[in-house]
Amino acid sequence: MQTIKPRDAGFDGDRLDRIAAWMDRYVGERKYPGSSVLIARGGKEVYFNATGRRNITADLPFERDTVARIYSMTKPVTTVAAMTLVEQGLFHLDAPVSDFLPAFSDMTALVPGAERLDQIEPCASPTIHQLMTHTSGLSYPFNPGVLSREMDEQKIMFGPNQGKLADMADRLGDLPLAFRPGSRWEYSVGIDVLGRVIEVATGQSLDRFMADTILEPLGMHETRFVVPDGTGDRFASLYTPLAGSAMDLNAAQKGADTLRLTDEHGTSPFETAEMHSGGGGLVGTIDDYMAFVEMLRRGGVCEGGHILSPRTVAFMMRNHLPGDIASMGPQSFAEQPMEGMGFGLGGSVVLEPGRVRSPGNVGDFSWGGMASTFFWIDPVLDLSVVFFTQLSPSSSYPARPQLKALVHGALTG
């Protein structure tokens, strides 16, 4: 990517420097171990900065080539992979999941107000579209509710050390849904199930299909479900301010150490991962992820051709809900605000910046990950931004709206 001066891209350079001061403050206050940010406009790099440590104990700096867990920023990648199959006519968005996964036949859903797992009623199998938009009735173990508690009990999380994707998807299909498909929005493992649908539809493992279809064509050579060979100690450590599990949002309690180590190079399950989690399993570098973001901004274009057609990308980045997320009665954690925010295929869509209460434009497309990573595309400003750090959970600090305010505050044109 070509680098240009901020003023040539409509930025005030001195105001952009506020971002570095903000990042340093997060590190100095022991909120984040380290972080990096990459900003491009019109496909040209305008700003990069990295600060802090990727490994505090070893005193290793957070750098441009640091390999990080992107967790739920895997979801847009998996969704793009699925849309390449839609473009080939291998399935359509209203196809029931049961067409591919027999475990999702004869589905049931918890009745409204259910307090036990046996309070159920028959329902339709979720559709591919409902998996993509988090309206399928599936959930996450860290959400509140009956289904979430059972998923937590059975450890249905699609973690890197939890076996095969096919087996975990089948176990999930044996449980009732949290609600009838299409009736609510709830952040979920739906994209993990979508990854299994991709495997069945293609006859390939998800990691192989994604590498061949997306990662290699985009030059994302250091983004995989397993920490790539040769990256060594460039793989960042993961920290949490919580006393317990970094993923336990239901019983989250602040600990004495705001940067408690929870996972590191040498002992991380991501270094030996067997699970291909389409909802949260990829690790990679900030430049790799910017290549993916730029592909979306450019309407599916990559060197030598297209990953998707421009019309398909535009379709993905529209709101696919009847209104905003908040109007669909969510009871779950989410990586983004819910008021004024719609949801497309694989990411959120700004409907009204004022209601989101964060600077932006109608049509901003974005998503984040549990380790506080974040990206957004602003089609009005022709802007792409990727932020990396490694602190879980992502709800710990308001870094995302702060970063959007800093970027918008630096724009002069």
RABELUR-V804868 format. One record per helix or strand. SS is the DSSP state (H for helix, E for strand). FROM is the first residue (numbers start at 1). LEN is the number of residues. If there is no record, write none. Layout:
ss->{SS | SS}
from->{FROM | FROM}
len->{LEN | LEN}
This chain:
ss->{E | H | E | H | E | E | E | E | H | E | H | H | E | E | E | H | H | H | E | H | H | E | H | E | E | E | E | E | H | E | H | E | E | H | H | E | E | H | E | E | E | E | H | H | E}
from->{3 | 6 | 11 | 13 | 34 | 44 | 60 | 67 | 71 | 96 | 97 | 102 | 108 | 120 | 127 | 128 | 146 | 165 | 177 | 190 | 206 | 224 | 232 | 235 | 238 | 242 | 254 | 260 | 269 | 283 | 286 | 301 | 305 | 310 | 325 | 341 | 348 | 353 | 365 | 374 | 383 | 391 | 394 | 399 | 411}
len->{1 | 4 | 1 | 16 | 8 | 12 | 2 | 3 | 17 | 1 | 3 | 3 | 3 | 3 | 1 | 6 | 9 | 9 | 1 | 13 | 10 | 1 | 3 | 1 | 3 | 1 | 1 | 4 | 3 | 2 | 12 | 2 | 2 | 7 | 4 | 3 | 3 | 4 | 4 | 5 | 7 | 1 | 3 | 12 | 1}
